[in-house]
């Protein structure tokens, strides 16, 4: 079954050039940028944690990773902190965009 939509979901701490945006669009990709700064920043925001406007991604990663039930590259490590009920209530813009993309894909 071919995919009708494709996404890049990227940390936003490294700016994406207009040329890269245009190239992604030309090839049928949508870009979603994690906010604030990175995946970890978005997830801390979901948990109601304050994020400093100039806090670097490395700091956010150091804050989130100890809260997980395992290594941050293991998807199972996120389950206890981010069950479906928590993610469904999330208002973080980037998390909502990813949820919408996944729902659209699975519909």
WOFENKA-V419270 format. One record per residue. N is the residue number from 1. SS is DSSP state (@ for helix, = for strand, . for the rest). Layout:
N;SS, N;SS
//
This chain:
1;., 2;., 3;., 4;., 5;., 6;=, 7;=, 8;=, 9;=, 10;=, 11;., 12;., 13;., 14;., 15;., 16;., 17;., 18;@, 19;@, 20;@, 21;@, 22;@, 23;@, 24;@, 25;@, 26;@, 27;., 28;., 29;=, 30;=, 31;=, 32;=, 33;=, 34;., 35;., 36;., 37;., 38;., 39;@, 40;@, 41;@, 42;@, 43;@, 44;@, 45;@, 46;@, 47;., 48;., 49;., 50;., 51;., 52;., 53;., 54;., 55;., 56;., 57;@, 58;@, 59;@, 60;@, 61;@, 62;@, 63;@, 64;@, 65;@, 66;., 67;., 68;., 69;., 70;., 71;., 72;., 73;., 74;., 75;@, 76;@, 77;@, 78;@, 79;., 80;., 81;., 82;., 83;., 84;@, 85;@, 86;@, 87;@, 88;@, 89;@, 90;., 91;., 92;., 93;@, 94;@, 95;@, 96;@, 97;@, 98;@, 99;@, 100;@, 101;@, 102;@, 103;@, 104;@, 105;@, 106;@, 107;.
//
